[in-house]
Amino acid sequence: MSFGIILATHAHIGEALLEGAEMLAGKQDRVKALSLTEDTSVEQFEAQFNASYDTLRQSCDFIVVLCDIYGGSPFNVTSRTLLSGKELIAFTGVNLPILIDLLFSGDLTPDEVRAHVAETASTSIQEVKVQFAEESEEDDLDL
């Protein structure tokens, strides 16, 4: 099944994520990045969301919405859309690895999308650890 993606975020996070993903995956016609900014009302954002949903549904079986934070206005718009009965799956905590994984995954069923997002989310945030090598006399260079 083919799916479209809506990035529903604050500021311009979605646009930045899409730009980063397109560096690796090329131009993406089935992804719409929507941003709620200080210059955009929630009503305007919701109208943009619905228009993007309708456009993507013309060529996609269902829509995956990736929101930035749980409980934020983009999340609330997404929740209202879910309650209206539209065909979508929604997640919060979007990050670049999740978006890239979905873009390279090909056609998936809704359950496969859920599994992909859960797997990528569980492995995409990791602490960076470095260990310095012990100095030895052999490492010293006599110049």
C-alpha positions in Angstrom: 0.0 0.0 0.0 1.3 3.4 -0.8 1.3 6.1 1.8 1.9 9.8 2.0 3.6 11.7 4.9 2.6 14.9 6.5 5.2 16.5 8.8 3.2 18.6 11.3 5.6 20.7 13.4 6.2 24.0 15.1 8.5 26.7 13.5 10.1 25.3 10.4 11.2 21.9 11.9 9.3 19.9 9.3 10.8 21.8 6.4 14.3 21.3 7.8 13.6 17.5 8.2 12.3 17.2 4.7 15.3 19.2 3.3 17.7 16.8 5.1 15.8 13.7 4.0 15.9 14.9 0.4 19.7 15.2 0.5 19.7 11.4 0.9 16.5 10.3 -0.8 16.0 12.9 -3.5 12.9 15.0 -4.1 9.8 13.7 -2.3 6.4 14.3 -3.9 4.5 12.3 -1.3 5.7 14.4 1.7 4.2 17.7 2.8 5.9 19.7 5.5 3.5 22.0 7.5 4.7 24.5 10.1 2.8 26.3 12.8 4.7 29.6 13.1 4.0 32.8 15.0 2.5 34.2 11.8 0.2 31.3 11.3 -3.0 30.8 13.3 -4.1 27.3 14.3 -7.1 27.7 11.9 -4.8 28.4 9.0 -2.6 25.5 10.0 -5.6 23.2 10.1 -6.7 24.4 6.7 -3.2 23.7 5.3 -3.3 20.3 7.0 -6.6 19.3 5.4 -5.6 20.5 2.0 -2.3 18.6 2.2 -4.2 15.5 3.4 -6.7 15.8 0.5 -3.9 16.2 -2.1 -1.9 13.3 -0.8 -4.9 11.0 -0.6 -5.5 11.4 -4.4 -2.4 9.2 -4.9 -1.9 7.4 -1.6 -3.9 4.7 0.2 -3.3 6.3 3.6 -1.4 9.1 5.3 1.3 9.0 8.0 1.5 12.1 10.1 4.7 12.8 12.0 4.3 15.5 14.7 7.0 17.1 16.7 5.6 17.0 20.3 2.7 15.3 22.0 0.0 17.8 23.1 1.2 20.7 20.8 -1.1 22.4 18.4 0.0 20.4 15.4 -0.7 17.3 17.4 -4.1 18.6 18.4 -4.9 19.3 14.7 -3.8 15.8 13.8 -6.0 14.4 16.6 -9.1 16.2 15.4 -8.4 14.8 11.9 -8.2 11.3 13.3 -11.5 11.8 15.2 -13.1 13.0 11.9 -12.5 9.5 10.5 -9.8 10.2 7.9 -7.4 7.4 6.9 -4.2 8.3 8.8 -1.7 7.0 11.3 0.0 9.5 13.6 3.1 9.6 15.7 4.8 12.2 17.8 8.6 12.7 18.3 9.5 12.9 14.7 13.2 12.8 13.8 15.3 12.5 10.7 16.0 8.7 11.0 12.3 7.9 11.2 11.5 10.0 8.1 14.4 8.6 6.1 13.4 5.0 7.1 9.9 5.6 5.9 11.0 7.1 2.6 13.3 4.2 1.8 10.8 1.5 3.0 8.7 1.4 -0.1 5.0 0.5 0.1 3.9 -0.7 3.5 0.7 -1.6 5.2 -0.4 0.5 8.2 0.8 -2.2 10.6 4.2 -2.4 8.8 4.5 1.4 9.1 3.8 1.1 12.9 6.5 -1.5 13.2 9.0 0.5 11.2 8.4 3.6 13.3 8.6 1.7 16.6 11.9 0.0 15.6 13.5 3.2 14.3 12.4 5.2 17.3 13.9 2.7 19.6 17.3 2.8 18.0 17.6 6.3 16.6 18.5 8.1 19.8 21.7 6.9 21.4 24.3 8.4 23.7 27.5 9.2 22.0 30.4 7.7 24.0 34.1 8.1 23.3 37.0 6.4 25.0 40.4 7.9 24.9 43.2 5.5 24.2 45.8 5.0 26.9 49.1 6.7 26.2 52.0 4.5 25.9 55.7 5.1 25.4 55.4 3.7 21.8 52.9 6.5 21.0 55.5 9.2 21.8 57.2 10.6 18.8 60.8 11.8 19.0 61.1 14.8 16.7 
